[in-house]
Amino acid sequence: MRYLHYVFFKNPFKGIYQPNPFDLSILIPYFTILIILSIYGIHRYCLTYLYLRNRHNAVKPAGEFAELPRVTVQLPIYNERYVVERLLEAVTRFDYPRERLDIQVLDDSTDETRIVCSRLVSEYARAGVPITYHHRTNREGFKAGALAEGMKTAAGELIAIFDADFAPPPGIIHQMVRYFTDPKIAVVQGRWTWINRHYSTLAEIEAILLDGHFVIEHGGRNFTGRFFNFNGTAGMWRRVAIEDAGGWQHDTLTEDTDLSYRAQLKGWKFVYAPEIVCPSELPVEISSFKTQQARWAKGLIQVAKKILPQVWRSSEPLTIKLEATFHLTANIAYPLMVLFSLILLPALIVRFYQGWFQMLYLDLPLFLASTCSVSTFYMVAQRELYPGEWRRRIKYIPFLMATDIGLAVTNSKAVIEALIGRKTEFVRTPKYRLEAREEGWETKKYVRRQAGWIPAIELSLAGYFLFTSIYSFNMENYLTTPFLLLFFMGYSYMGTMTLLQLPLRRLASALPGLIRPRAVEHAT
């Protein structure tokens, strides 16, 4: 009680403070976590610098084939009723010579998607399209298992892969094939673009997040000779590289990253070609977005456990080993973020009465390194992609930072599961073919309804940070308060929308005269 009386009723900025064991038990983990997060933030700055300095070093095709190679297009599908027709229509428009092309529909569906796919494939085949339908009675290995099964009958020396929610343009096969005139190249990865980028605020944020990945991460790594990963879709593999690296394996949830690292450790070259673009659909449902992010977070940690020992035993340069470590372990930041959230209030109390000067030269630089690197990272990507309009997207940056914080609970659970070796199935991200802002999704199949216990944790953290923000403001610590409000925004947004997005959407649809559906959608 004497301690609380001092903290809340005495002037915390007078006198000389000597830390006690309780305070040290707070400050040691506080600074440890903050330093680790700052190191990852500095890495983002370094990656941005590497991209800006080397963005003109993208690999160019070595030449043209005298005779075009045979290409197999693989389309892994699982219960994609709403988007599969768009995908099949797109791939049947490829302008690649049909005698050098075969298309495999690898369908693991258990619903009416199977009937739709089978019918469409039969119609296209009768029209002369080189397309075949393959259905498995089990999901062994999930997507990796389907791709491996398709390899058994694939005739192409090159393998292109497109997920169900993509709509590849007609010339994309030609664009990718040109790079394989270099026999050392194993993969050409194209850049994703977004069919429904302007559907909602959530979609805008997702697009900026993924733009940063494709522009800064892929560009910074590939243009400087570092390892980067195939993204599982909108790319093309050399078949012998897949086989040489050990084939598709399903002991991680990110089989694409796993195979990418194994192939690069074998000496194969990867190419990121940002001029090759492939439209895709972003998830608009908050629960699906969280599931997607958790799968990626868990998968990368699984790959880190599996691959990093091989990376560090290899003869690769130190720069490649370090970048691979930062890449594959980046999601460790999420459980650290949750721990940081829990100890932040007592840490701030202790720091307040230690004095302003210490906070200015210790805490503030670490906060800036761990947070401002995020805004720099994503704004550079927007400036590179959209020179004439990137400034209009600055308004989304606070929401993007808050959203990334709000993902911490879901992604922490995924990371911890990966660290302790808990296996879970591959959970797909449902898409609904939402191409116009006025289209709805709330009455369609695949909508997730079970929220679980995570929203309760998120809302509890939101309340905690509301109190922390008020306390910080009352203590006149105005520099820290905006950072605290980002935590409040992130946790409250994730928890509230997980619970209320679907009910609000359905209410808006049922009462169109009282509630404007577009206003509800904009809020999500």
C-alpha positions in Angstrom: 0.0 0.0 0.0 2.9 2.4 0.7 4.2 1.7 -2.8 0.8 2.4 -4.4 0.4 5.5 -2.3 3.8 6.8 -3.5 3.0 6.0 -7.1 -0.4 7.6 -7.3 -0.3 10.4 -4.8 3.3 11.6 -4.6 5.2 13.5 -7.3 7.0 10.7 -9.2 9.6 13.0 -10.7 11.3 14.3 -7.6 14.2 12.8 -5.8 16.6 10.0 -6.6 15.2 6.5 -6.9 17.1 3.3 -6.1 15.5 0.2 -7.8 14.3 -2.6 -5.5 14.0 -6.3 -6.4 10.3 -5.9 -7.3 11.1 -3.1 -9.8 14.0 -5.0 -11.3 11.7 -8.0 -11.8 9.6 -5.7 -14.0 12.3 -3.7 -15.7 14.5 -6.6 -16.7 11.9 -8.3 -18.9 10.6 -4.9 -20.0 13.9 -3.9 -21.5 14.8 -7.3 -22.7 11.6 -7.6 -24.7 11.8 -4.0 -25.9 15.4 -4.5 -27.1 14.5 -7.7 -29.0 11.5 -6.0 -30.7 13.8 -3.1 -31.5 16.3 -5.4 -33.1 13.6 -6.8 -35.4 12.5 -3.2 -36.1 16.1 -2.2 -37.1 16.1 -5.2 -39.4 13.0 -3.8 -41.1 15.0 -0.5 -41.6 17.9 -2.5 -43.0 15.7 -4.5 -45.4 14.1 -1.2 -46.6 17.6 0.2 -47.2 18.7 -2.9 -49.1 15.7 -2.7 -51.3 16.1 1.0 -52.1 19.8 0.6 -52.8 19.3 -2.5 -55.0 15.8 -2.1 -56.5 17.3 -1.8 -60.0 19.1 -5.1 -59.7 16.2 -7.4 -60.5 17.1 -10.4 -62.6 16.2 -10.2 -66.3 15.4 -13.2 -68.5 18.6 -14.6 -70.0 17.0 -15.1 -73.5 14.2 -16.9 -75.3 13.5 -20.6 -75.8 13.9 -21.9 -79.4 11.2 -24.4 -78.5 8.9 -23.6 -75.6 9.1 -26.1 -72.7 6.0 -28.0 -71.6 4.2 -26.5 -68.6 1.9 -28.1 -66.1 -0.5 -25.8 -64.3 -1.6 -27.1 -60.9 -4.8 -25.7 -59.3 -5.1 -27.0 -55.7 -8.7 -26.6 -54.5 -10.6 -27.4 -51.3 -14.2 -26.3 -50.9 -14.0 -23.1 -53.0 -17.5 -23.0 -54.3 -17.5 -19.2 -55.0 -14.2 -18.6 -56.7 -13.4 -21.8 -58.6 -15.4 -20.8 -61.7 -13.4 -17.6 -62.0 -10.1 -19.5 -61.6 -11.0 -22.0 -64.3 -12.2 -19.4 -66.7 -8.9 -17.5 -66.2 -6.6 -20.5 -66.8 -8.4 -21.6 -69.9 -7.6 -18.2 -71.4 -3.8 -18.7 -71.2 -2.2 -17.8 -74.5 0.5 -20.5 -74.1 0.5 -23.1 -76.9 -2.0 -25.7 -75.9 0.2 -28.6 -77.2 2.8 -27.4 -74.6 0.4 -27.0 -71.7 -1.6 -29.3 -69.4 -3.8 -28.1 -66.5 -4.5 -30.2 -63.4 -7.4 -29.4 -61.2 -6.4 -31.0 -57.9 -9.6 -31.0 -56.0 -9.8 -32.2 -52.3 -13.3 -30.8 -51.9 -16.0 -32.4 -49.8 -18.9 -30.2 -50.8 -20.6 -29.2 -54.1 -17.4 -27.6 -55.3 -16.5 -31.1 -56.5 -19.6 -31.3 -58.7 -19.0 -27.8 -60.1 -15.3 -28.5 -60.9 -16.0 -31.8 -62.5 -18.7 -30.4 -64.7 -16.6 -27.4 -65.8 -13.5 -29.4 -66.5 -15.5 -31.8 -68.7 -16.9 -28.8 -70.6 -13.6 -27.2 -71.1 -11.9 -30.5 -72.1 -14.6 -31.1 -74.8 -13.8 -27.5 -76.1 -10.2 -28.5 -76.6 -8.6 -27.1 -73.4 -5.8 -29.5 -72.1 -7.4 -29.8 -68.6 -7.9 -32.8 -66.3 -9.7 -33.3 -63.0 -8.2 -35.1 -60.1 -10.1 -35.8 -56.9 -8.7 -37.3 -53.7 -10.8 -39.1 -51.2 -8.7 -37.8 -48.3 -6.7 -34.7 -47.5 -3.5 -36.4 -46.5 -0.8 -33.7 -46.5 -3.4 -31.0 -47.3 -2.2 -28.7 -50.1 1.3 -30.2 -50.1 -0.2 -33.7 -50.5 -2.4 -32.6 -53.4 0.6 -31.0 -55.2 2.7 -34.1 -54.6 -0.1 -36.3 -55.9 -0.4 -34.2 -59.0 3.3 -34.4 -59.7 2.9 -38.2 -60.3 1.0 -37.6 -63.5 2.3 -34.1 -64.5 3.9 -34.0 -67.9 5.5 -30.6 -67.7 9.1 -29.8 -67.0 7.9 -26.6 -65.5 5.1 -26.4 -62.8 3.0 -23.3 -62.4 0.7 -23.1 -59.3 -2.3 -20.9 -58.7 -4.6 -21.0 -55.7 -8.4 -20.9 -56.1 -8.8 -17.2 -55.2 -6.5 -16.0 -58.0 -7.3 -14.9 -61.5 -4.1 -15.2 -63.5 -3.9 -13.1 -66.7 -3.6 -14.7 -70.1 0.1 -14.0 -70.7 1.5 -14.9 -67.3 2.8 -18.3 -68.3 4.8 -16.8 -71.2 6.2 -14.1 -68.8 7.4 -16.7 -66.3 8.8 -19.2 -68.8 11.3 -16.7 -70.2 13.3 -16.7 -67.0 13.9 -20.5 -67.2 16.3 -20.1 -70.1 18.9 -20.0 -67.2 19.1 -23.7 -66.2 20.1 -22.7 -62.6 16.8 -21.0 -61.9 14.3 -23.1 -59.9 11.5 -20.6 -59.2 9.9 -17.4 -60.6 7.6 -15.7 -58.2 5.2 -13.1 -59.4 3.7 -10.2 -57.4 0.1 -10.5 -56.1 -2.3 -7.7 -56.7 -5.8 -7.2 -55.2 -9.2 -7.6 -56.9 -11.1 -6.2 -53.9 -8.5 -3.8 -52.4 -11.1 -1.1 -51.9 -13.8 -3.3 -50.5 -13.3 -2.2 -46.9 -10.9 -0.7 -44.5 -9.7 -4.2 -43.5 -9.0 -5.0 -47.1 -7.0 -1.8 -47.6 -4.9 -2.7 -44.5 -4.4 -6.2 -45.7 -3.3 -4.9 -49.2 -0.7 -2.6 -47.6 0.6 -5.4 -45.4 1.1 -7.7 -48.4 2.4 -5.0 -50.6 5.2 -4.5 -48.0 6.0 -8.2 -48.1 6.2 -8.4 -51.9 8.0 -5.1 -52.5 10.4 -4.7 -49.6 10.9 -8.2 -48.3 11.0 -10.0 -51.6 12.9 -7.2 -53.3 15.3 -6.5 -50.5 16.2 -10.2 -50.2 16.2 -11.4 -53.9 17.9 -8.4 -55.4 20.8 -8.8 -52.9 21.3 -12.5 -53.3 19.6 -13.5 -50.0 17.2 -16.4 -49.7 13.5 -15.6 -50.1 10.4 -17.9 -50.4 8.0 -19.0 -53.0 4.5 -17.8 -51.8 2.6 -21.0 -52.7 0.8 -19.5 -55.7 1.3 -17.1 -58.7 4.7 -18.7 -59.4 6.4 -21.4 -61.4 8.9 -24.1 -60.4 11.3 -26.2 -62.4 10.3 -29.7 -61.8 13.8 -31.1 -61.3 14.4 -28.5 -58.5 11.3 -29.7 -56.6 12.6 -33.3 -56.9 16.2 -32.4 -56.1 15.1 -30.6 -52.9 13.1 -33.6 -51.6 9.7 -32.8 -53.0 6.6 -31.4 -51.3 6.5 -32.2 -47.6 3.7 -31.6 -45.2 5.3 -31.5 -41.8 4.8 -27.7 -41.7 1.8 -25.4 -42.5 3.9 -23.4 -44.9 5.1 -26.1 -47.3 6.0 -23.4 -49.8 8.6 -21.8 -47.6 9.9 -25.1 -46.5 10.6 -26.3 -50.0 12.0 -22.9 -51.0 14.7 -23.1 -48.4 15.6 -26.7 -49.1 15.9 -25.9 -52.8 18.1 -22.8 -52.2 20.3 -24.8 -49.8 20.8 -27.1 -52.8 22.2 -24.2 -54.8 19.1 -23.4 -56.9 18.4 -19.8 -57.8 15.1 -18.0 -57.1 13.8 -15.0 -59.0 11.3 -12.4 -57.8 9.7 -10.7 -60.9 7.6 -7.8 -59.7 6.5 -6.9 -63.2 4.6 -10.2 -63.3 1.4 -9.5 -61.5 -1.5 -11.8 -60.6 -4.8 -10.6 -59.2 -6.1 -12.2 -56.1 -8.9 -11.8 -53.6 -8.3 -10.6 -50.0 -10.3 -12.1 -47.1 -12.9 -9.6 -45.9 -14.0 -11.5 -42.8 -12.0 -10.7 -39.7 -12.0 -14.3 -38.4 -10.7 -15.6 -41.8 -8.0 -12.9 -41.8 -6.9 -13.9 -38.3 -6.9 -17.6 -39.3 -4.7 -16.9 -42.4 -2.2 -14.9 -40.4 -2.0 -17.5 -37.6 -1.4 -20.3 -40.2 1.5 -18.3 -41.7 2.9 -17.4 -38.3 2.8 -21.0 -37.1 4.2 -22.3 -40.4 7.2 -20.0 -40.4 8.2 -21.0 -36.9 7.8 -24.7 -37.9 10.1 -24.1 -40.9 12.6 -22.3 -38.6 12.8 -25.3 -36.3 13.2 -27.6 -39.3 15.5 -25.6 -41.6 17.6 -23.1 -39.6 20.0 -25.8 -38.2 20.6 -26.8 -41.8 21.1 -23.1 -42.8 23.7 -22.5 -40.1 25.6 -25.8 -40.9 25.7 -24.8 -44.5 28.6 -23.0 -46.3 26.3 -20.0 -47.1 27.6 -16.5 -46.3 26.8 -15.0 -42.9 24.5 -12.4 -44.5 22.3 -15.2 -45.9 22.3 -17.1 -42.6 21.3 -13.9 -40.6 18.6 -12.9 -43.0 17.1 -16.4 -43.0 17.1 -16.3 -39.2 15.3 -12.9 -39.1 12.9 -14.0 -41.8 11.9 -17.3 -40.2 11.8 -16.2 -36.6 10.1 -12.8 -37.1 6.8 -14.1 -35.6 8.5 -14.6 -32.2 7.6 -10.9 -31.9 3.9 -11.8 -31.2 4.2 -13.7 -27.9 6.8 -11.1 -26.9 4.2 -8.4 -27.7 1.7 -10.1 -25.5 4.1 -10.3 -22.6 5.1 -6.7 -23.2 1.5 -5.7 -23.1 1.0 -7.4 -19.7 4.0 -5.7 -18.0 3.8 -2.3 -19.7 1.7 -0.6 -17.0 3.9 -1.6 -14.0 7.0 -0.8 -16.1 5.7 2.6 -16.9 4.9 3.3 -13.3 8.4 2.4 -12.3 9.9 4.4 -15.2 7.7 7.5 -14.4 9.2 7.9 -11.0 12.7 7.2 -12.2 12.5 10.4 -14.1 11.9 11.9 -17.6 15.5 12.0 -18.7 15.9 8.2 -18.6 12.8 7.7 -20.5 13.9 10.1 -23.2 17.3 8.5 -23.9 16.4 4.8 -23.2 12.7 4.1 -23.7 11.8 6.5 -26.5 14.5 5.4 -28.9 13.6 1.7 -28.4 9.9 2.5 -28.9 10.7 4.4 -32.1 13.0 1.6 -33.4 10.3 -1.1 -32.9 7.3 0.9 -34.1 8.3 3.6 -36.6 10.1 1.1 -38.7 6.7 -0.4 -39.4 5.3 2.8 -40.9 8.6 3.4 -42.9 8.6 -0.1 -44.2 5.0 0.0 -45.6 5.0 3.6 -46.8 8.1 3.0 -48.9 6.3 0.0 -50.5 3.3 2.2 -51.3 5.5 4.9 -52.8 7.2 2.4 -55.0 4.0 0.8 -56.3 1.8 3.9 -56.5 3.9 7.0 -56.9 1.0 9.3 -57.6 -1.3 8.2 -54.8 0.7 6.7 -52.0 0.2 9.8 -49.8 -3.5 9.2 -49.7 -2.8 5.8 -48.0 -0.8 7.3 -45.1 -4.1 7.6 -43.2 -4.2 3.8 -43.0 -0.8 3.5 -41.3 -2.1 4.0 -37.7 -4.8 1.4 -38.3 -2.3 -1.0 -39.9 0.0 -0.7 -36.8 -2.9 -1.2 -34.5 -4.1 -4.2 -36.5 -0.7 -5.8 -36.3 -0.7 -5.4 -32.6 -4.3 -6.8 -32.4 -3.1 -10.0 -34.1 -0.7 -10.7 -31.2 -3.0 -12.9 -29.2 -4.1 -15.1 -32.2 -0.6 -15.3 -33.6 1.0 -15.9 -30.2 -1.2 -19.0 -29.8 0.0 -20.2 -33.2 3.7 -19.5 -32.5 3.5 -21.3 -29.1 1.9 -24.3 -30.7 4.7 -24.5 -33.3 7.4 -24.1 -30.6 6.0 -27.0 -28.5 5.4 -29.2 -31.6 1.6 -29.2 -31.5 0.2 -30.3 -34.9 -2.9 -28.8 -36.4 -4.6 -29.2 -39.8 -4.3 -26.8 -42.7 -7.2 -24.4 -42.3 -8.1 -22.7 -45.6 -9.0 -19.1 -45.9 -12.5 -18.9 -47.5 -13.1 -16.4 -50.3 -16.4 -15.3 -51.7 -15.7 -13.7 -55.1 -16.3 -10.2 -53.8 -15.3 -7.9 -56.6 -17.6 -4.9 -56.0 -18.1 -2.9 -52.8 -21.8 -3.5 -52.7 -21.5 -7.3 -52.7 -22.1 -9.1 -49.3 -20.7 -12.3 -47.8 -22.6 -12.7 -44.5 -25.2 -15.3 -45.9 -22.7 -17.4 -47.8 -21.2 -20.7 -46.8 -17.8 -21.1 -45.1 -18.5 -18.0 -42.8 -16.9 -18.7 -39.5 -19.2 -18.4 -36.5 -17.1 -19.8 -33.5 -15.2 -17.0 -31.9 -13.7 -19.1 -29.0 -11.9 -17.5 -26.1 -9.5 -15.3 -27.9 -11.8 -12.2 -28.2 -12.3 -12.2 -24.5 -8.5 -11.9 -24.0 -8.3 -9.2 -26.7 -11.1 -7.2 -25.1 -9.5 -7.6 -21.6 -6.2 -6.3 -23.0 -8.1 -3.4 -24.6 -9.6 -2.4 -21.3 -6.2 -2.7 -19.7 -4.6 -0.4 -22.2 -7.5 2.1 -21.9 -6.7 2.4 -18.3 -2.9 2.6 -19.0 -3.5 5.3 -21.6 -5.5 7.4 -19.1 -2.9 6.9 -16.5 -0.1 7.9 -18.8 -2.0 11.0 -19.9 -2.8 12.0 -16.3 0.9 11.7 -15.5 1.6 14.1 -18.3 3.6 11.5 -20.2 2.3 12.7 -23.5 5.1 11.1 -25.6 4.1 7.5 -24.5 0.3 7.9 -24.7 0.0 7.6 -28.5 1.9 4.3 -28.4 -0.5 3.0 -25.7 -3.5 4.1 -27.7 -2.3 2.0 -30.6 -2.4 -1.1 -28.3 -5.9 -0.1 -27.2 -7.1 0.4 -30.8 -5.6 -2.9 -32.0 -7.0 -5.1 -29.2 -10.4 -3.5 -29.1 -10.7 -3.7 -32.9 -9.8 -7.3 -33.1 -12.0 -8.4 -30.2 -15.0 -6.3 -31.1 -15.0 -7.2 -34.8 -14.5 -10.9 -34.2 -17.6 -10.9 -32.1 -19.8 -8.3 -33.9 -18.7 -8.2 -37.6 -21.0 -11.0 -38.7 -24.1 -9.9 -36.5 -23.7 -6.3 -37.7 -23.5 -7.3 -41.3 -26.6 -9.5 -41.0 -28.5 -6.8 -39.2 -27.5 -4.3 -41.9 -28.8 -6.7 -44.6 -32.1 -7.4 -42.7 -32.8 -3.7 -42.0 -31.4 -1.8 -45.0 -33.7 1.2 -44.4 -32.3 1.7 -40.9 -28.7 0.7 -41.2 -26.5 1.4 -44.2 -24.6 -1.8 -45.2 -21.8 0.3 -46.7 -21.2 2.1 -43.4 -20.9 -1.2 -41.6 -18.6 -2.6 -44.2 -16.4 0.5 -44.1 -16.1 0.1 -40.4 -14.8 -3.5 -40.9 
